[in-house]
Amino acid sequence: MMMWIISLLILCSLVAGCSESVVEPQSDIEKLREMTAEERFSESVRGDEIEKYLYDIENDDNEVEPNDLNRLRLSNGRAEAITKEEMILDSHLLNQLWSHSYALYEVYGGQDSFSQAHEQLIATIEDEYAEGEEIEYDDFIALISDHYAFIADQQLLIDGSPFYDRDHQFFITEELAFVKDDNNTYWLYKDGHKQDKVVSINGNDPDPYLLPSLNFEGELVYFPGMYTDYLPQQLWDIDLENQETLEVAVRQSGLDRLRDTSFDVYEDEEVPIVQMRNMLVYKEDSYNYEDMLGSADQVAEAPAFILDLRNNNHGHIKFAQEWYKRLTSHEPSIKSYSAQLITPTTLTFLEDKVERNREAGVEWKGLLDTEDPFNLNEFQNETQLQWRIEEMATDDLTELDSTVYILIDEATSASAEILVAYLRQHPNVYIVGTPSKGAMSSGNSQLVELPHSGAKVSIPSMLRFHPQFLEKEAIGIEPDLWVYPRFARERVVKWIENNQDDL
């Protein structure tokens, strides 16, 4: 009897000890916080680091002649066909432009790379076409793009398209969903229940093949997918512990063209949403910059809000800085620099751009203290070729009172991407959607027209310098939750409803 009592006491003590060590399973929001705990875009940068990316303009006397500058101004003409001789003339003019108009000239190899590309372009034209032979306009554009495709800059455009097609593509399927337990084991997930344990995908560890996402119920799930510059196979084999191997096909996610291009602040299921499809105001708009900047004040005290930057590809970096300051009461924490190339060429075409903006009704009042967004007035009497380098104002990183969900897609670019980079320094800021465009390293584009073909080339005259801006060029900022952009807002609203007690 005594032995039985002792055994019972030992068993009870063991049970009590075990109960004290039981760990509560992680909630979905805790799992998301853990996934995004590392600092992002935090690399330090010194002012002298920018020097190696700047072309030595003072020792280059290959300036474009004033007559040629006039010929390169927009006429809105376009040739249906172009002769061999005209192709060569336009190619020579484009080659003259690079060193005195393109701020990232040295970034992409400088004189060696650009001269080689030009020589090869001319050799191709000479070899492929007979004297007086005409080719279609689109074929000439393709020739230029092919020879300068080493330039990854997504704001360097010919006829509205980058010279370089981004290699990275986003592949995904929602045919099957998975969840991950606290032991980092993946399970097939269906009808709200774990079905079977994942052993491998394509014979390998499943981690690289499963992307964190949200389903229609706003639950944290993992879908088969990958963001890659090389996809070896589109049919994937998923080995489960107790079932036969499942096969799924991942497909490339396309860009959703959103019809609503305006600014708005509204609520969906009591979740505040700031929608900004661009960061410019036009004279005919029903809102002004103060309305847009004031949206940060409207959501600053909300427990959670959504910042919708899908398809946001127009704006001024000053807006990104000011919106961030309105939300946080501080300057951004990312230390970066801008280097504006100042030559007769850049001044000529930026002046033309200011005039076109004025004709299009772009409004600067309320954002800038001047109608001169490129500060051209400072250089009216300047004859020296130079770089104007500016250090962006910074503060220490502060805490946000809100949890922020930022919606992005492949068309989120330039100033909108920089705003994302500023905000994602903070804990409890989550990026949802697909990778952004990757167009953060340049700005202040000039538009020129090659006189014989009518081809329009947009050439950035400013380098925006931070090592990770350059690294992300043509790759973009990757989301924390990978969701088809057209579903992103609805799924995040559901997610917030599901997790509002933990926010």
Beta strands, then each sheet from edge to edge (+ up, - down):
strand 1: 81-83
strand 2: 134-136
strand 3: 157-158
strand 4: 161-162
strand 5: 169-172
strand 6: 177-180
strand 7: 186-190
strand 8: 193-201
strand 9: 210-214
strand 10: 220-228
strand 11: 235-240
strand 12: 246-249
strand 13: 251-252
strand 14: 263-268
strand 15: 271-276
strand 16: 281-282
strand 17: 304-308
strand 18: 337-342
strand 19: 362-363
strand 20: 386-391
strand 21: 403-408
strand 22: 429-433
strand 23: 442-449
strand 24: 456-465
strand 25: 481-482
sheet 1: 1+ 2-
sheet 2: 4+ 3- 24+ 18- 20+
sheet 3: 4+ 3- 24+ 23-
sheet 4: 9+ 10- 5+ 13-
sheet 5: 6+ 7- 8+ 11- 12+
sheet 6: 14+ 15- 17- 21- 22- 25-
sheet 7: 16+ 19-
end
